[in-house]
Amino acid sequence: MPPATARISRFRPHPAQVVASAFATTILIGTGLLMLPIATPGPGGASFFDAIFTATSAVCVTGLIVVDTATQWSAFGQVVILLLIQIGGLGIMTFASVIGLAVMRKLSLRSRITAAAEAKSVGLDDVKGLVFGVVRMTLVIEASVALLLSLRFLLGYGEPLGRALWLGIFHAVSSFNNAGFALFSDNLISYATDPLICLPIAAAVILGGLGFPVIVQLRRHLKTPRLWNMNTRLVLAGTLILLVGGTVYLTAVEWSNPATLGPLDWPSKLLVGFFQSVQARTAGFNSVDTGAMDSASLLGTDILMLIGGGPAGTAGGIKITTFGVLFFILLAEVRGDTAVNVFGKRLSRAVHRQAITIVLLAVAVVIASTAALMVMTDISMDKLLFEVISAFGTVGLSTGITAGLPEPGKIILMLLMFIGRLGPITFASALALRERPTAYELPKERPIIG
């Protein structure tokens, strides 16, 4: 290899480095734009810290804020936030979908043929079509939700046409990308009992959290479930169980809480309980005061936030598929099965290791960050843990303590948002793509477990 070629190969970045650099660059550009005097309604511009925290939260589609989005940013600043959300959501979906194709390409020929037959995919040569598909799906869903919301704000609340359209577009983009940014100082508390506002937003959140591969397969084989692959079945089953379970749990715990569901009638209680269950799946909108919720509700929400949504979508967390794989591994061990079977298919042992690794790393990051914040502040552990998981899971729900954290604490939350948005995807892809066979095996030995 010529010396020049060797130097080029030596400095060729890993795809994960390219993606991380692109997101970091977008955050810095967004920070600069939000610091412009035109981005704030008052004289002067936003501080560097407020701007970079907001830009990080928007690009990582999280929704945690240190200043009120509705009052502290001008129309220009809100447009910048909207663009950052869209770029962050589209970038993650596109990258995760392309990585999915790359992983499939690394499978055996027989497995690739089977996967292609199930998903009607053609491999890496179809990346251009994949990207266009992600963009087209995103715009169609966002436009549909924006239309419904705009009509409601226009006809139901008497908003001027321009204002109604802006509210509809902003919240449609924010909801489909699971961002949780809202243009109201109380987020969506004022619309807690309005199903024509809450349900379209919840639907957009759910669709964004399913992931592009699942939506495509449902569109093609909605009436023929036997053609669904393991990923689609895991995501759909997990989504249904978590939505129903979360709704029942949160509604039951908060039913008599005078600060949340207590004053509402029972249909409104069910609506709010369902909406909060959906938002805990990494969207971050809130229709009740999260800080006033019972500690048991905060713990249940922690679990939902950590699990998150489906892969190759706008949701965060460790992903439903990772949690599902761990569940079936546990089930197989309890039953004494020699193999882990999921929906009539045997699970690869490599996937066992990947799922366990991701979960252990996630737990380590959450525990270390919570401990660091406990050293810095006098805030109770349940609220700090909630904030940490919300940032790591790119959820955006908050008990109201984010703005009051010291600057080192806010830096920790920013790092958590960045790691939570890119870490699980890039790390999982690295694990899947770096497998290499060995020519030998070491002798087996078993330590005592338990």
ChimeraX attribute file (.defattr): number of C-alpha atoms within 10 A of each C-alpha:
attribute: neighborCount
match mode: 1-to-1
recipient: residues
	/A:1	7
	/A:2	6
	/A:3	8
	/A:4	9
	/A:5	9
	/A:6	11
	/A:7	11
	/A:8	10
	/A:9	11
	/A:10	9
	/A:11	8
	/A:12	11
	/A:13	10
	/A:14	9
	/A:15	14
	/A:16	18
	/A:17	12
	/A:18	12
	/A:19	16
	/A:20	17
	/A:21	12
	/A:22	13
	/A:23	23
	/A:24	17
	/A:25	12
	/A:26	18
	/A:27	24
	/A:28	16
	/A:29	14
	/A:30	23
	/A:31	24
	/A:32	15
	/A:33	21
	/A:34	28
	/A:35	20
	/A:36	16
	/A:37	16
	/A:38	18
	/A:39	22
	/A:40	20
	/A:41	16
	/A:42	13
	/A:43	8
	/A:44	12
	/A:45	17
	/A:46	25
	/A:47	12
	/A:48	13
	/A:49	15
	/A:50	17
	/A:51	25
	/A:52	23
	/A:53	21
	/A:54	26
	/A:55	29
	/A:56	30
	/A:57	32
	/A:58	32
	/A:59	29
	/A:60	35
	/A:61	35
	/A:62	36
	/A:63	32
	/A:64	29
	/A:65	22
	/A:66	19
	/A:67	17
	/A:68	16
	/A:69	20
	/A:70	16
	/A:71	15
	/A:72	15
	/A:73	23
	/A:74	18
	/A:75	15
	/A:76	17
	/A:77	24
	/A:78	22
	/A:79	15
	/A:80	20
	/A:81	27
	/A:82	21
	/A:83	17
	/A:84	25
	/A:85	31
	/A:86	21
	/A:87	18
	/A:88	25
	/A:89	27
	/A:90	19
	/A:91	21
	/A:92	26
	/A:93	25
	/A:94	21
	/A:95	19
	/A:96	23
	/A:97	22
	/A:98	20
	/A:99	23
	/A:100	19
	/A:101	20
	/A:102	17
	/A:103	19
	/A:104	21
	/A:105	18
	/A:106	14
	/A:107	14
	/A:108	10
	/A:109	11
	/A:110	9
	/A:111	13
	/A:112	19
	/A:113	17
	/A:114	13
	/A:115	19
	/A:116	15
	/A:117	13
	/A:118	16
	/A:119	19
	/A:120	13
	/A:121	17
	/A:122	15
	/A:123	18
	/A:124	17
	/A:125	10
	/A:126	12
	/A:127	16
	/A:128	10
	/A:129	11
	/A:130	20
	/A:131	18
	/A:132	12
	/A:133	15
	/A:134	20
	/A:135	15
	/A:136	12
	/A:137	16
	/A:138	22
	/A:139	14
	/A:140	11
	/A:141	17
	/A:142	24
	/A:143	16
	/A:144	15
	/A:145	24
	/A:146	25
	/A:147	16
	/A:148	18
	/A:149	28
	/A:150	25
	/A:151	18
	/A:152	18
	/A:153	21
	/A:154	18
	/A:155	13
	/A:156	11
	/A:157	10
	/A:158	12
	/A:159	16
	/A:160	11
	/A:161	14
	/A:162	11
	/A:163	14
	/A:164	21
	/A:165	19
	/A:166	18
	/A:167	20
	/A:168	27
	/A:169	22
	/A:170	23
	/A:171	27
	/A:172	26
	/A:173	28
	/A:174	30
	/A:175	32
	/A:176	31
	/A:177	34
	/A:178	37
	/A:179	34
	/A:180	31
	/A:181	31
	/A:182	22
	/A:183	17
	/A:184	14
	/A:185	14
	/A:186	16
	/A:187	21
	/A:188	21
	/A:189	15
	/A:190	12
	/A:191	16
	/A:192	21
	/A:193	19
	/A:194	14
	/A:195	15
	/A:196	15
	/A:197	20
	/A:198	21
	/A:199	16
	/A:200	21
	/A:201	29
	/A:202	23
	/A:203	17
	/A:204	25
	/A:205	30
	/A:206	27
	/A:207	23
	/A:208	28
	/A:209	32
	/A:210	22
	/A:211	23
	/A:212	25
	/A:213	23
	/A:214	25
	/A:215	18
	/A:216	17
	/A:217	18
	/A:218	16
	/A:219	10
	/A:220	14
	/A:221	15
	/A:222	13
	/A:223	9
	/A:224	9
	/A:225	12
	/A:226	10
	/A:227	16
	/A:228	18
	/A:229	18
	/A:230	18
	/A:231	15
	/A:232	24
	/A:233	17
	/A:234	21
	/A:235	23
	/A:236	18
	/A:237	13
	/A:238	20
	/A:239	21
	/A:240	11
	/A:241	12
	/A:242	22
	/A:243	22
	/A:244	15
	/A:245	16
	/A:246	25
	/A:247	20
	/A:248	15
	/A:249	19
	/A:250	25
	/A:251	24
	/A:252	16
	/A:253	17
	/A:254	20
	/A:255	19
	/A:256	14
	/A:257	15
	/A:258	12
	/A:259	15
	/A:260	22
	/A:261	24
	/A:262	13
	/A:263	13
	/A:264	16
	/A:265	11
	/A:266	13
	/A:267	10
	/A:268	16
	/A:269	23
	/A:270	20
	/A:271	20
	/A:272	28
	/A:273	28
	/A:274	23
	/A:275	25
	/A:276	27
	/A:277	28
	/A:278	28
	/A:279	29
	/A:280	29
	/A:281	35
	/A:282	36
	/A:283	40
	/A:284	30
	/A:285	32
	/A:286	26
	/A:287	22
	/A:288	22
	/A:289	18
	/A:290	17
	/A:291	16
	/A:292	16
	/A:293	19
	/A:294	16
	/A:295	13
	/A:296	14
	/A:297	18
	/A:298	20
	/A:299	15
	/A:300	18
	/A:301	24
	/A:302	22
	/A:303	17
	/A:304	27
	/A:305	33
	/A:306	29
	/A:307	26
	/A:308	30
	/A:309	35
	/A:310	32
	/A:311	30
	/A:312	25
	/A:313	30
	/A:314	35
	/A:315	36
	/A:316	35
	/A:317	30
	/A:318	27
	/A:319	28
	/A:320	28
	/A:321	24
	/A:322	23
	/A:323	20
	/A:324	19
	/A:325	21
	/A:326	19
	/A:327	12
	/A:328	16
	/A:329	21
	/A:330	13
	/A:331	14
	/A:332	16
	/A:333	13
	/A:334	9
	/A:335	9
	/A:336	10
	/A:337	11
	/A:338	8
	/A:339	13
	/A:340	21
	/A:341	16
	/A:342	16
	/A:343	10
	/A:344	8
	/A:345	10
	/A:346	11
	/A:347	17
	/A:348	11
	/A:349	10
	/A:350	11
	/A:351	16
	/A:352	16
	/A:353	12
	/A:354	18
	/A:355	20
	/A:356	16
	/A:357	14
	/A:358	20
	/A:359	20
	/A:360	11
	/A:361	13
	/A:362	22
	/A:363	14
	/A:364	12
	/A:365	18
	/A:366	23
	/A:367	14
	/A:368	13
	/A:369	21
	/A:370	23
	/A:371	14
	/A:372	15
	/A:373	23
	/A:374	16
	/A:375	10
	/A:376	13
	/A:377	14
	/A:378	9
	/A:379	13
	/A:380	9
	/A:381	14
	/A:382	16
	/A:383	18
	/A:384	23
	/A:385	21
	/A:386	23
	/A:387	26
	/A:388	27
	/A:389	31
	/A:390	34
	/A:391	34
	/A:392	31
	/A:393	35
	/A:394	36
	/A:395	36
	/A:396	29
	/A:397	29
	/A:398	24
	/A:399	16
	/A:400	17
	/A:401	13
	/A:402	18
	/A:403	16
	/A:404	11
	/A:405	17
	/A:406	12
	/A:407	11
	/A:408	12
	/A:409	21
	/A:410	19
	/A:411	15
	/A:412	17
	/A:413	26
	/A:414	22
	/A:415	16
	/A:416	24
	/A:417	32
	/A:418	24
	/A:419	21
	/A:420	25
	/A:421	29
	/A:422	20
	/A:423	19
	/A:424	21
	/A:425	24
	/A:426	20
	/A:427	15
	/A:428	16
	/A:429	19
	/A:430	17
	/A:431	17
	/A:432	20
	/A:433	16
	/A:434	10
	/A:435	10
	/A:436	7
	/A:437	6
	/A:438	6
	/A:439	5
	/A:440	6
	/A:441	6
	/A:442	5
	/A:443	5
	/A:444	5
	/A:445	5
	/A:446	5
	/A:447	5
	/A:448	4
	/A:449	4
	/A:450	3
